[in-house]
Structure formats: structure tokens, C-alpha cells
Amino acid sequence: MADITADTGRIRDCSNSLWQVYNAFTNHANPLDGYDSAALGEKNLVHVFSDFAHNWKIHREGLAEKIQTLGQILETAADTYDRADAALAAALRTTDRQVASEGGH
């Protein structure tokens, strides 16, 4: 049987990074904020930016949902790996104690 290794610290780091991206997408994501025709220099450019902002909002919400789901999956994976590792270690220690108490090798 092959050994399975998982770097749960790295998995958790990825999950945390995804939560940061998710927060950026959901809290600070309107590219038009703070701009008007005076800042952009032309009215038509304001309309183009406004259309982009509307489309971006629609796509951003979908991306944010997927990012959130992936972050949750990674967090669950790290927790599951840690629980499985702890359960396996406990089972091996129990077996070692039983063998030792029976005078085994």
C-alpha cells in the first residue's frame, strides 16, 4: 500500500488565500467606484465603464461563489486529513500497547 501524504498547512494556506480573494470580490469590487466623467475625461467612457461594472458584477458574483466553495472544500480536506491521521496514529498506538502487553515482539 502506498503512503499518502498531505501538507495540511499548505492546504489551509490555500483556503485562507481563497477567503481573502473572496472578501476582495465581495467587498471592494466595483471598478467604477470613485470615477465620473470629470475623472475619466469623457461621457462615453463613463458609459463603457458603467456597462463593464454591471457585467463584472454579474460575473464577479459567480466567481465569488466558486471561490467560496473551493475555500470550503480545501478547509474540509485539511480537517479530514488531520482527523484521519490522528485516528490512524491512535489506532497504531493502541495496537502497539496491546502487542506489548501480550508479550509480543
C-alpha positions in Angstrom: 0.0 0.0 0.0 1.4 3.4 -0.9 1.9 6.1 1.7 -0.4 9.1 1.4 1.0 12.5 2.4 -0.8 15.8 2.6 0.6 19.1 3.6 -2.4 20.3 5.6 -0.6 23.6 6.4 -0.3 24.3 2.7 -3.9 23.3 2.1 -5.1 25.6 4.9 -2.9 28.4 3.4 -4.6 28.0 0.1 -8.0 28.0 1.8 -7.1 31.2 3.6 -5.8 32.8 0.4 -9.1 32.0 -1.3 -11.1 33.6 1.6 -9.0 36.7 1.0 -9.8 36.7 -2.7 -13.5 36.1 -1.9 -13.5 39.0 0.5 -12.0 41.3 -2.1 -14.5 40.1 -4.7 -17.5 40.7 -2.4 -16.4 43.9 -0.5 -14.3 46.0 -2.9 -15.2 45.0 -6.4 -16.8 47.8 -8.3 -14.3 49.2 -10.7 -16.4 52.4 -11.3 -16.4 53.5 -7.7 -14.9 57.0 -7.4 -14.9 57.8 -11.1 -17.1 60.2 -13.0 -16.9 62.0 -16.4 -14.6 64.5 -14.9 -12.2 61.8 -13.8 -12.5 59.8 -17.0 -12.5 62.7 -19.3 -15.4 61.7 -21.5 -19.1 60.8 -21.0 -18.9 57.9 -23.4 -16.1 56.4 -21.3 -18.3 56.6 -18.2 -21.0 54.6 -20.1 -18.4 52.0 -21.1 -17.2 51.7 -17.6 -20.7 51.5 -16.3 -21.5 48.6 -18.7 -18.3 46.9 -17.7 -19.1 47.4 -14.0 -22.6 45.9 -14.5 -21.2 42.8 -16.4 -18.4 42.5 -13.9 -20.8 42.4 -11.0 -22.7 39.5 -12.6 -19.6 37.5 -13.3 -17.9 38.5 -10.1 -20.8 37.1 -8.1 -20.5 33.7 -9.9 -16.7 33.7 -9.4 -17.0 34.6 -5.7 -19.4 31.7 -5.2 -17.0 29.3 -6.8 -14.1 30.7 -4.8 -16.0 30.4 -1.6 -16.9 26.8 -2.4 -13.3 25.9 -3.2 -12.1 27.5 0.0 -14.6 25.4 2.0 -13.6 22.3 0.2 -9.9 22.9 1.0 -10.7 23.7 4.6 -12.7 20.5 4.9 -10.0 18.5 3.2 -7.3 19.7 5.6 -9.6 18.9 8.6 -10.4 15.5 7.2 -6.7 14.7 6.6 -5.8 15.8 10.2 -8.7 13.7 11.7 -7.7 10.6 9.7 -4.1 11.0 10.6 -4.9 11.4 14.3 -7.3 8.4 14.2 -4.7 6.2 12.5 -1.9 7.3 14.9 -4.2 6.5 17.9 -5.1 3.0 16.4 -1.4 2.2 15.9 -0.5 3.3 19.4 -3.4 1.1 20.8 -2.2 -1.9 18.8 1.4 -1.3 19.9 0.3 -1.3 23.6 -1.8 -4.4 23.1 1.1 -6.3 21.5 3.5 -5.1 24.2 1.1 -6.2 27.0 0.7 -9.6 25.4 4.5 -10.0 25.3 4.6 -9.7 21.6 7.5 -8.6 19.5 
